[in-house]
């Protein structure tokens, strides 16, 4: 394995007990950097030389041409590794950088998933995971304050199986709050307050924030206490601010200050963008004016105000994209106007589908840490770290992403 320091030069191994062998094809190589660790990943998979020059991650990470630093003069072998996707950047100033390297290489085989709360969203998510997740999920543990709710869902899910092929679907079991983090993936789907249909509340997600923030913080601290090493998924609203709340609570030491000994930034993802992307596709199929989204479009930002739907990256039309964004943002209100809570599509499109893509190592929609805020993007987990899609973005589209970044900073 080769190691490169933050000047791009070949470096001494950070593992004193391991030799530094010659590089071999396909062997991951490490790019060692030292950056302020509070608001950036401990480890990641870079895709552009300029990303190696900063190793901080605001929205310019999404279009590396806009990173205002000179590119590193990297050795040929480092460039080869970057192009091949075998170069992993690690921040040696992060207190848990060694654990970050292990996080990118999870154990093989099917994963244990634990779900906190099986209300409307959780129950729908659970059903979808049971039916669709047999290839990558071994079991689903459920936990809820209401023991009868747990007993009901365990029985219901236990009575779902294919005739004569009874072992292909994940088992569903009850788990206690003490065992919540004895798993590979923890899903936070709990909520304390959802405004009733007809209440007149227009921004339902932000109305939930103050109620749900202490709740997610308490479970994030529990994750720290037990040394949880899996994925911490936030599905409850508002997804993106709650991700940051979980990160801050988990990394607060006894004195209340950040110490970096809790959850890694790359361990936490928010699953809210998936349904916004799916809604954009729905309207693109309904209205030919938006059809380009189906082949050229992208979704960015939060599950709510600040969302950016681009009708196309290569042929971006700002007016059309803003109109499509507005339709996506108001789609849930149409369901509420019919007298129903809009939870089915979010539970399946944001929750179940994105989790299955994640476990399969595929591109998915999720909120990741970008400069201390959680920002929805297309991303995937790879053996060399979290990879965020980088594109050449039109100026007008990038300006919208900057606006969303500023908005999220003010909220989170």
N, C-alpha and C positions, 0 to 999 in steps of 0.2 A: 504494500500500500504506500502511496505517496502522500506527503503532507505538504501544504503550502501555507506560508504565513500571510499576514494581511498586506504584505508588500508583493505578494504573488511569487515569492521565492520558495524553493524547496526548504522544508524546515525539519527540525528534530521531532521525532514522534512524541506526542504528549503522553504516551504510555511507556514509562521507563522500563517496564518489564518485557516489552515486546520489541523485536528487531524491526528494522525498516527495510523490507525487501524491495526488490525491483518491482515496478508496476507491471501488472499483467492485464491483458484485455478483459474487460468486464468487472474488474475488481474496483469497488468504490474507493475514491480518494477524498481526503479531507482538506478543506480550505479553512485554516484557522484564523479567527478574527477576534478582536477585543473591542467590544462596543458597549455602551450603557445598556444593561440588560432588562431594565424595568418594562419597556414597552415594545419589545421585539422578540422574535422567536429565539429559542436557544439553539435550534438547528433547523435547516431548511434545504430544499433542493433549488439552487439558483438556475436560471435559464439564460442569463445574459451577463457578460463581463461587468457591466456597470452595477449590477446588483451586488457584486462582490466588493465594490468600492465603498458601499455605505453600510450594508447589512442592517440598516434600519428600514422600516417598512411603512411608508405612507402610501397614498394612492398612486404615486409615481411608479411604484413597483409594478403596476398593471401595464405601464408603457415605459419600459426602461430607457427609451430615447429621451425622456423628460427628466431623468435623474441628472442633476446638474453637477456632475463630478467627472473628471477624466477617467477613462477606462484604464484598468491595470494592465501593465505589460506582462502578461502571463506566459509561463513556459508552454511550449507546444503540447506537452503531455497534459497540462491542466486544461488547455483549450479543447483537446480531444475528449477529456473526461466531461467537460461542460456540455459539449455537443452530444455526447453519448448518454448523458443523463446519469453518469456515475460519480459526479462531483457533489459532495455534501459539505455545506458550510456549517460551521459550528462556532458558537460564541463562547470563548473560554472564560469570559467574565461572568457568565451565568453560573450561579452556584450549583445548578443541577445539569451541567452540560453533558456529563457522562450518562445520566439517565435519559437525556434527550436522544443520544445515539441509540440507546436500546429501544426507545419508544418507536423509532422508525422501523424496527425489525421485530414485529410482534410474533408471538408463537404461532406455528402453523396450525391448520385445522379450523374447525368450526368454532364460533365465538359464543360466549355466554353474555346475554343481554339482560339487564335489569331495568325495569320500568317503574318509576315512582308516580303513582296516581293513575287510576283507571276510570276516569270520568268519561265525558263524551269524547274528547280527543284521545285520551289514553286507550279507551276501549276499542275505538276504530283503528288506531295504530296497532294495537295488539292483534286484532283480527287479521290485518294485512300482513304483518310480520309472520304470523302463524301460517298463512296460506302461501306466502311468497318466499319465505326465508329458509327453506329446508336445505339449500345448498351451502349456506354459510353461517347459520345459527344453530347451535346445539340445543339451547334451552333459553326460555324467557322467564325470568323471575319477576313477579309483580308484588308491589307493596302499596298499601293504601291505609288511611286512618280507619276506614270502615271495613272491619273484618268480613262482614257479609258480602261486601262488594268483591273482595278478593276471592271468597269462596264461590260466589256466583260465576266470576270470569274463569276461575280455574276449572270449574265443572263444565261450563259452556265450551271452553277451548279443548278440554279433554275429550269432548264428544264430537270433535271434528277430525275426521281422518278419511283417507282413501280406503275403499273396501279392499281387504286382503293385503294391503300394503301399509301396515299400521305404524311403521317407524320412520317414515320419510319426512314428517312434519316436526318442527321443534316442540319439545315438551314445554308445558307451561306449569310453573310451580309458584307457590307462595314463598316470599322471602321476608325475613324480619328487617326492621330498620337497621339493626346491628350488622346485618350481612349485605347491605345495599351495595357495597363496593367490592364485594367478592365476585367480580365479573370482569369482562373485557370492555363492555360498553355500558355506561350508565345514562339513562334518559330522564331528564327532568321535565315532567309534564304536569306538575302540580300547579295549582293556582288557588289564590285565596278569594279573588273577587273578579267576577265577570258581569258587567252591566247587563241588566235584563233587556230582552227585546222590547222596544218601545220606551226605553228609559230616556231617550233624547241625547244620549252620549254619542258624539260623533267620532272621537278618537278613542275607541275602546281600548286599544293596546296601551296607550300611555296612561289611561285610567287605572290599569292593572299594575303599573310599574311600582308605585310606592308600596302596594300590598305584597307583591311578589319578590321584591328585592331582598328583604330580610330572610325570606324563605329559601331562596336559592343560595344566599350567603351562608346560611347555617349548614346546608348540605355540602357546600364547597369546603367549609372548614372541616367537616367530617372526612371528606376525601383526603385532605391534607393529613389529618391525624392518623389515618390508616395507611398512608403512603400509596394511594391509588395510582396505578400506572396505566390505566386504560383511557378510553375516550369519554369525555364528559360532555354530553349533548344537551343543549337547551332547546326545548320545543315550546315552552310557555311564552306568552307575550308579556312585554315586548322583548322579542328574542335577543336583539343585538345589545341593548343596554344591560340585559340580565347576564349576558356572557361576560361583560366587563365586570359587573358586580361580583360574579362568581370568582373571576380571576383575582380581583383585589382582595376579597375576603379570604381566599385560600392562601394568599401570599403575605398576609399581615402577620407579623411576628407578635410576641407577647407585648411589645411596646406599641403595637398598632401600626408600625411602619413596615414598608415592603422589605422582605428578606429573601425572596426568590425560592423559598423552600416548600412552596405549595405546588399547585398544578402548573405545568408548563403552558405557555400561551398556545402552543400547537396542540395541546390536549383538549382544548375547549373549542367546540364549534356550535354555532347557532343554526338551527334548521327552520328557517322561515322563508328563504328566497325561493325554494322549490315550487311552492304553490303560486307565487307571483310569476315565475317563469311559465308554469303550466297555464295560468290564466291568460298570459300574453299569447300563448300558442292557441288557446281557445278562441280569442278574439281575432287572431290572424286567420284562422280557418273560417270564421264567420264573415269577415269583411276582407275582400280581395285587396283593399288598399294597404293592409298590414301583412300581406302574404310573405313579404321578404323576410319577416322575422323567423319564419319556419326554417330557413336555410342559412340566413346571414345574421340573425339577431342575437342579442345578448341581454342579460339582466344583471343589474348591479345594485348594491346597497341594501337597505334594511327592508324588513317586512312591515312596511308602512310609509309614513312621510319621509321623503328623501329618496324613495325608490327611483331608479333610472332604468327604463326599458328603452333599448336602442333597436329601432326597426332593422338596422343593418350596421355593421361596423365599417365595411368598405364603401357603402353608399348611404351614409347616414343622412337622414332627413329630420332635422330638429323638430319642426312643427308636427310632423307625423308621429315621431317618437313620443313627444309630450302628450299628444292625444291618446296614444295607446297606453302610455303610463297612467294617465288619469282613469281610463276605463278599467285597468287592472286594479288600481287603488280603490275604486268604488265598487268593485265586483262583490265584495262581501256585504256591502250595504244593500245590494239588490236582494240577497238571500234574507237578510234581516227584515226587509220590507215585506217579504212574503210570510213573515212570522216565524222564521226558523233561525237557529244559531248556525253560522257558517263554519262548521268544524270538520266535515267529512273530507273535503278536498285538502285542507291543510294537513290533517292527520295522515293522509295517504301520500300526497305529492311532496309535502315538505318533510314529513316524518319517515314513513316506511320506505318510500322509494329512494330518498337520499341516503338513508342508512344502509340499504342494501348495496347501492352503488359504492358507498364508502368501503364497506367490508370486502367488496370485490376488487378494490383498488382502482375503480373507474372514476372518471370525471363526474363531479356532482356539484350541486348548488349548495353553498354553505357560507356562513359568516366566519371569517378568520381575522386574526389580529393584524391590523395594519396601523402601526404607529400608536398603539395603545387604545384604539377603538376596534370594535368588531364590525366588519364590512362584508356584505354578501358578494361573493364572486364564484366563478367556476374554478374548482380546485380538485386535487386528488392527493392521496397518500401514496408515496412510493418507497422503495427500500432505502433511498437516500434522502428521505425527508418529505415534508409537505411541499407540494408544488402548486403555485398559483398561476393561472393562465396569464401570459403576457401577450399583448397585442399592440399593433400600431393604431392608436385611437385618434380620430379627428379632433381638432382643437375644440370645437363646440361641445362634443361629447365629453371630452376630458374636463372641460370647465364645469359641466354638470356634476361630474364625480367629485371635483374639488368642493362644490357647494354642499354636496351630501356629506363629505368629510367634515366640513365646518359645522354642519347641523348636528352630526353625531357627537362631535367633540363637546358641543354645548349641552347635549342631553346626558352623555355618559360621564 
